[in-house]
Amino acid sequence: MKNIHITLTEFRNESRVLKEISSLEASETFDSFTVIALGADDLPIADSIKSKAKVCRIRLLTRKLPKSAFFQLFKFIEFMFKCLLMVRKEKAQVVNIHTLALLPLGWLLKKLFKVKLVYDAHELETEKNGLNGFRQRISKYIESLFIRSCDLIIVVGENIADWYANAYKIERPLVVKNSPRFRLQAKKNLFRERLGILPNQKILLYQGGLMKGRGVQLILDAFKERKDSHVVAVFMGYGDLTTEVEQAAKNHQNIFYFPAVSPNVVLDYTASADIGISLIENTCLSYYFCMPNKLFEYAMAGIPVIVSDMKEMAEAVQAADFGVVLTEYSVEALNEAVDRLAERDLTELSNNAYQFAQGQAWEQQERVMLEGYQRMLA
């Protein structure tokens, strides 16, 4: 039995899809897997990702056309047509769609080739940041039109599952959180060794994209106002705000910048901090319901967290008791939260973080996912 996954990315580091395929392969649910993705000049057309899994990238003849909506439509039609040909050739039994834009294609594949259709929504697809007006209305119409044709719907959070069930009056989707595999992570000291941070200074770590909507500016403003360096902020990542962070690090002794590291060693660096921070801003409903992968990484490294009051994230931190939720999005509230954690023994919160990580790890999500596939294929 064959399984095809279709994505509108170039499939460079799709950790969720890779974990899903790995789990399905290990369970022997399918005999082989194919990921259909967009082509790129620096990536091979065909690539092997596991013993039974391959990537086939589609190089679009229309790729060099302008990026206006009119020409994007031609690119999309070409991609869909080539996907049709590939699915017909592969003779798959199950097709996974990983974005709302491809849901009509999934419906068509189901009608033409009698495949089982899995809709794996990586976020709240019609409530994403920047999606509004006419484009949002069209997205909601498309999703409402085709979602009932899906044999299995997978989402990444409990609140998102409730939203889908209520919005479309459908059976509650399967919740498979995007957490990493569990591993025992020993404490490290890499930031102190590489950045010259003193042993008595506590390290607050921001890990991830340095971009708007993630609280980067608020953290910078808060640490610029702090009168001492008992707690220092380390920003590890890259993005549009990298230059601003680097400049702040030059001008303030309690702010440091560290370039992004390989996923293979990221937890070693996470475990070198004392406190993690995730200040997703409430710019859209998808963000309000989000559960960032970084939160799981902080927990797996055993470090308490400070998080913004986003519903799913705040509920998780409060229920497991491994950090502080900001009830007010301000410099004063953030500095107060930093002081609260810096002044207390973090052992209990650290142990709670480990327990949360173990209870939410991919090994637990995998079990839920496989049971969903078994029911669908029965």
C-alpha positions as CSV (number, residue, x, y, z in Angstrom):
1,M,0.0,0.0,0.0
2,K,1.4,3.4,-1.0
3,N,1.1,6.8,0.7
4,I,1.6,10.1,-1.1
5,H,2.2,13.4,0.7
6,I,1.7,16.7,-1.3
7,T,3.1,20.0,-0.1
8,L,3.5,23.5,-1.6
9,T,7.0,23.8,-0.1
10,E,10.4,22.8,-1.5
11,F,10.6,20.2,1.3
12,R,13.9,21.3,2.8
13,N,13.3,20.6,6.5
14,E,9.7,19.6,7.0
15,S,10.1,18.0,10.4
16,R,6.4,17.2,10.9
17,V,6.0,15.4,7.6
18,L,9.3,13.5,8.2
19,K,8.1,12.4,11.7
20,E,4.8,11.3,10.3
21,I,6.4,9.2,7.5
22,S,8.9,7.8,9.9
23,S,6.1,6.6,12.3
24,L,4.0,5.2,9.5
25,E,7.0,3.4,8.1
26,A,8.0,1.9,11.4
27,S,4.4,0.7,12.0
28,E,4.3,-0.9,8.5
29,T,1.1,0.9,7.8
30,F,2.3,1.5,4.2
31,D,4.9,-0.2,2.0
32,S,6.2,3.0,0.4
33,F,6.0,6.8,0.6
34,T,6.3,9.6,-1.9
35,V,6.5,13.3,-1.1
36,I,5.5,15.6,-4.0
37,A,7.0,19.1,-3.5
38,L,8.0,22.2,-5.4
39,G,11.3,22.2,-7.3
40,A,14.2,24.4,-6.6
41,D,17.5,25.1,-8.5
42,D,19.6,23.9,-5.5
43,L,17.7,20.7,-4.8
44,P,17.5,17.5,-6.8
45,I,14.3,16.5,-8.6
46,A,14.4,13.1,-7.0
47,D,15.7,12.4,-3.5
48,S,15.6,9.6,-1.0
49,I,14.7,10.5,2.6
50,K,14.2,7.0,4.1
51,S,14.6,3.5,2.9
52,K,10.9,3.4,1.8
53,A,10.4,7.1,1.2
54,K,11.4,9.4,-1.6
55,V,10.8,13.1,-2.6
56,C,9.8,14.0,-6.1
57,R,10.1,17.8,-6.8
58,I,8.2,19.4,-9.6
59,R,10.0,22.0,-11.6
60,L,7.5,24.4,-13.0
61,L,7.8,25.7,-16.6
62,T,5.8,28.7,-15.4
63,R,8.1,29.4,-12.4
64,K,9.8,32.5,-13.9
65,L,6.5,34.2,-14.6
66,P,5.7,37.3,-12.5
67,K,4.5,36.8,-8.9
68,S,1.2,38.6,-9.4
69,A,-2.0,36.7,-8.5
70,F,-2.9,36.3,-12.2
71,F,0.4,34.5,-13.1
72,Q,0.4,32.5,-9.8
73,L,-2.8,30.9,-11.0
74,F,-0.9,29.5,-14.0
75,K,1.8,28.1,-11.8
76,F,-0.8,26.5,-9.5
77,I,-2.6,24.9,-12.4
78,E,0.7,23.4,-13.8
79,F,1.6,22.1,-10.3
80,M,-1.9,20.5,-9.9
81,F,-1.8,18.9,-13.4
82,K,1.7,17.4,-12.8
83,C,0.6,16.1,-9.4
84,L,-2.4,14.3,-11.1
85,L,0.0,12.6,-13.5
86,M,2.3,11.5,-10.6
87,V,-0.4,10.2,-8.4
88,R,-1.8,8.2,-11.4
89,K,1.6,6.8,-12.0
90,E,2.3,5.9,-8.4
91,K,-1.1,4.2,-7.9
92,A,-1.3,5.3,-4.2
93,Q,-4.1,4.3,-1.8
94,V,-3.8,7.3,0.5
95,V,-3.0,10.9,-0.3
96,N,-2.1,13.5,2.4
97,I,-2.7,17.1,1.7
98,H,-0.6,19.5,3.8
99,T,-2.1,22.9,3.0
100,L,-5.6,24.3,2.4
101,A,-4.6,25.5,-1.1
102,L,-4.3,21.9,-2.2
103,L,-7.5,20.6,-0.7
104,P,-9.4,20.9,-4.1
105,L,-6.6,18.8,-5.7
106,G,-7.1,16.2,-2.9
107,W,-10.8,16.1,-3.6
108,L,-10.1,15.6,-7.3
109,L,-7.6,12.9,-6.7
110,K,-10.1,11.1,-4.5
111,K,-12.8,11.3,-7.2
112,L,-10.5,10.2,-10.0
113,F,-8.4,7.5,-8.3
114,K,-10.6,6.4,-5.4
115,V,-7.8,7.2,-2.8
116,K,-8.3,7.9,0.9
117,L,-7.9,11.6,1.5
118,V,-6.0,12.9,4.6
119,Y,-6.1,16.7,5.3
120,D,-3.2,17.5,7.6
121,A,-3.7,21.2,8.6
122,H,-0.4,22.5,10.1
123,E,-2.2,25.5,11.6
124,L,-5.7,27.1,11.6
125,E,-5.6,27.5,7.8
126,T,-8.3,30.1,7.2
127,E,-7.2,32.3,10.2
128,K,-3.5,32.7,9.4
129,N,-1.5,35.8,9.9
130,G,-1.9,38.1,6.9
131,L,-4.9,36.3,5.5
132,N,-7.9,38.7,5.4
133,G,-10.5,40.3,3.2
134,F,-11.4,38.6,-0.1
135,R,-8.6,36.0,0.1
136,Q,-9.8,34.9,3.5
137,R,-13.5,34.6,2.4
138,I,-12.4,32.5,-0.6
139,S,-10.3,30.3,1.7
140,K,-13.1,29.7,4.1
141,Y,-15.5,28.9,1.2
142,I,-13.0,26.4,-0.3
143,E,-12.4,24.7,3.0
144,S,-16.1,24.4,3.8
145,L,-16.8,23.0,0.4
146,F,-14.2,20.2,0.4
147,I,-13.5,19.3,4.1
148,R,-16.3,16.9,4.3
149,S,-14.8,14.8,1.6
150,C,-11.8,14.0,3.8
151,D,-11.4,10.6,5.3
152,L,-9.2,11.8,8.0
153,I,-8.5,15.4,9.3
154,I,-5.5,16.0,11.5
155,V,-4.8,19.3,13.3
156,V,-2.0,20.5,15.6
157,G,-4.0,21.6,18.7
158,E,-7.0,21.0,20.9
159,N,-8.5,24.5,20.4
160,I,-8.1,24.2,16.6
161,A,-9.8,20.9,16.6
162,D,-12.8,22.4,18.5
163,W,-12.8,25.3,16.1
164,Y,-13.1,23.0,13.0
165,A,-15.8,20.9,14.6
166,N,-17.9,23.9,15.5
167,A,-17.3,25.9,12.3
168,Y,-18.1,23.1,9.9
169,K,-20.3,20.9,12.1
170,I,-18.0,17.9,11.4
171,E,-16.6,15.2,13.6
172,R,-13.8,16.6,15.8
173,P,-10.5,16.3,13.9
174,L,-7.6,14.2,15.3
175,V,-5.1,16.2,17.3
176,V,-1.5,15.4,16.6
177,K,0.8,18.0,18.2
178,N,4.0,19.0,16.5
179,S,6.3,17.9,19.3
180,P,9.8,16.4,19.0
181,R,10.7,12.9,20.0
182,F,11.5,12.6,23.7
183,R,15.1,12.4,24.7
184,L,16.8,12.8,28.1
185,Q,18.7,16.1,27.8
186,A,21.5,16.8,30.2
187,K,22.2,20.4,31.3
188,K,24.9,22.1,29.2
189,N,26.9,25.4,29.5
190,L,27.5,26.3,25.9
191,F,26.3,29.9,26.0
192,R,28.4,30.8,29.1
193,E,31.4,29.1,27.4
194,R,31.0,30.8,24.0
195,L,29.6,34.2,25.1
196,G,31.5,34.8,28.3
197,I,28.4,34.9,30.5
198,L,29.2,34.6,34.2
199,P,28.1,31.5,36.3
200,N,26.0,33.7,38.6
201,Q,24.0,35.3,35.7
202,K,20.8,33.6,34.7
203,I,20.2,33.2,31.0
204,L,16.8,33.9,29.4
205,L,16.7,32.3,25.9
206,Y,14.7,33.4,22.9
207,Q,15.0,30.6,20.4
208,G,13.6,30.8,16.9
209,G,12.7,33.3,14.1
210,L,13.8,36.9,14.8
211,M,10.7,38.5,13.2
212,K,7.7,40.7,14.0
213,G,4.8,39.1,15.8
214,R,7.1,37.0,18.1
215,G,7.8,39.5,20.9
216,V,11.4,40.2,20.0
217,Q,11.0,44.0,20.3
218,L,9.3,43.7,23.7
219,I,12.2,41.6,25.0
220,L,14.7,44.0,23.7
221,D,12.9,47.0,25.3
222,A,12.5,45.2,28.6
223,F,16.2,44.3,28.9
224,K,17.3,47.7,27.8
225,E,15.4,49.1,30.9
226,R,16.8,46.6,33.4
227,K,19.3,48.1,35.8
228,D,21.6,45.1,36.3
229,S,22.8,42.0,34.5
230,H,21.7,39.4,37.0
231,V,19.6,38.0,34.1
232,V,20.8,38.3,30.5
233,A,18.8,37.7,27.3
234,V,20.3,35.5,24.6
235,F,18.6,35.6,21.1
236,M,19.4,32.5,19.0
237,G,18.0,32.4,15.5
238,Y,17.8,34.6,12.4
239,G,15.2,36.7,10.6
240,D,14.3,40.3,9.6
241,L,15.2,41.6,13.1
242,T,18.7,40.0,13.3
243,T,20.4,43.4,12.7
244,E,18.4,45.1,15.4
245,V,19.2,42.3,17.9
246,E,22.9,42.4,17.0
247,Q,23.0,46.2,17.5
248,A,21.3,45.9,20.8
249,A,23.8,43.3,21.9
250,K,26.7,45.7,21.0
251,N,25.1,48.5,23.1
252,H,23.9,46.6,26.2
253,Q,25.8,44.2,28.4
254,N,22.7,42.1,29.2
255,I,21.7,41.3,25.6
256,F,23.5,38.7,23.5
257,Y,23.1,37.4,19.9
258,F,23.9,33.8,18.9
259,P,23.4,32.5,15.3
260,A,21.0,29.7,14.6
261,V,22.4,26.2,15.0
262,S,21.7,22.9,13.4
263,P,18.6,21.0,14.5
264,N,20.9,18.1,15.6
265,V,22.5,20.2,18.4
266,V,19.7,22.8,19.1
267,L,18.6,21.1,22.4
268,D,22.2,21.2,23.7
269,Y,22.0,25.0,23.4
270,T,18.5,25.1,24.8
271,A,19.7,23.2,27.8
272,S,22.4,25.8,28.3
273,A,19.8,28.4,29.4
274,D,17.9,28.9,32.6
275,I,14.6,30.3,31.3
276,G,12.9,30.0,27.9
277,I,10.6,32.7,26.4
278,S,7.8,32.5,23.8
279,L,5.9,35.8,23.3
280,I,3.7,35.0,20.2
281,E,1.6,38.1,19.6
282,N,-2.2,37.8,19.1
283,T,-2.3,39.0,15.5
284,C,-4.6,36.2,14.3
285,L,-6.7,33.3,15.6
286,S,-4.1,30.8,14.4
287,Y,-1.5,32.4,16.6
288,Y,-3.9,32.6,19.5
289,F,-4.4,28.8,19.2
290,C,-0.8,28.0,18.5
291,M,1.5,25.6,20.4
292,P,5.0,26.5,19.2
293,N,7.5,23.8,18.7
294,K,9.9,25.8,20.7
295,L,7.8,25.4,23.8
296,F,8.3,21.6,23.6
297,E,12.0,22.1,23.1
298,Y,12.2,24.4,26.2
299,A,10.3,21.8,28.2
300,M,12.5,18.9,26.9
301,A,15.6,20.8,28.0
302,G,14.0,21.2,31.5
303,I,13.9,25.0,31.5
304,P,10.9,27.0,32.9
305,V,9.2,29.4,30.5
306,I,7.6,32.8,30.2
307,V,4.9,32.8,27.6
308,S,2.3,35.3,26.2
309,D,-1.4,34.7,27.0
310,M,-2.1,32.7,23.8
311,K,-4.9,30.3,24.7
312,E,-3.4,26.9,23.9
313,M,0.1,27.8,25.0
314,A,-1.0,29.5,28.3
315,E,-3.3,26.6,29.2
316,A,-0.5,24.1,28.7
317,V,2.0,26.1,30.9
318,Q,-0.6,26.6,33.6
319,A,-1.8,23.1,33.7
320,A,1.7,21.6,33.8
321,D,3.0,24.4,36.1
322,F,6.3,25.0,34.4
323,G,6.4,28.7,33.9
324,V,4.7,32.1,34.0
325,V,2.0,33.4,31.7
326,L,2.1,37.2,30.9
327,T,-1.4,38.6,31.6
328,E,-0.3,42.0,30.3
329,Y,1.9,42.5,27.2
330,S,4.2,45.2,28.5
331,V,7.8,45.9,29.5
332,E,6.8,46.2,33.1
333,A,4.9,42.9,33.1
334,L,7.8,41.1,31.4
335,N,10.4,42.4,33.7
336,E,8.3,41.4,36.7
337,A,7.9,37.9,35.3
338,V,11.7,37.7,34.7
339,D,12.4,38.8,38.3
340,R,9.9,36.2,39.7
341,L,11.6,33.3,38.0
342,A,15.1,34.7,38.6
343,E,14.6,34.9,42.3
344,R,13.2,31.4,43.0
345,D,14.6,27.9,43.0
346,L,13.7,26.6,39.5
347,T,14.1,22.9,40.4
348,E,10.4,22.2,40.7
349,L,9.4,24.0,37.6
350,S,12.2,22.3,35.7
351,N,11.0,18.8,36.8
352,N,7.4,19.9,35.7
353,A,8.8,20.9,32.4
354,Y,10.4,17.5,31.9
355,Q,7.2,15.7,32.8
356,F,5.2,17.9,30.3
357,A,7.7,17.2,27.6
358,Q,7.5,13.4,28.2
359,G,3.7,13.5,28.2
360,Q,3.4,15.5,25.0
361,A,6.4,14.0,23.1
362,W,6.1,12.6,19.6
363,E,5.9,9.1,20.9
364,Q,2.5,10.0,22.4
365,Q,1.4,11.9,19.3
366,E,2.5,9.0,17.1
367,R,0.2,6.6,19.0
368,V,-2.8,8.9,18.4
369,M,-2.0,9.3,14.7
370,L,-1.5,5.6,14.0
371,E,-4.8,4.8,15.7
372,G,-6.5,7.3,13.4
373,Y,-5.0,5.7,10.3
374,Q,-6.0,2.3,11.5
375,R,-9.6,3.4,11.9
376,M,-9.6,5.1,8.5
377,L,-8.1,2.0,6.7
378,A,-10.3,-0.6,8.5
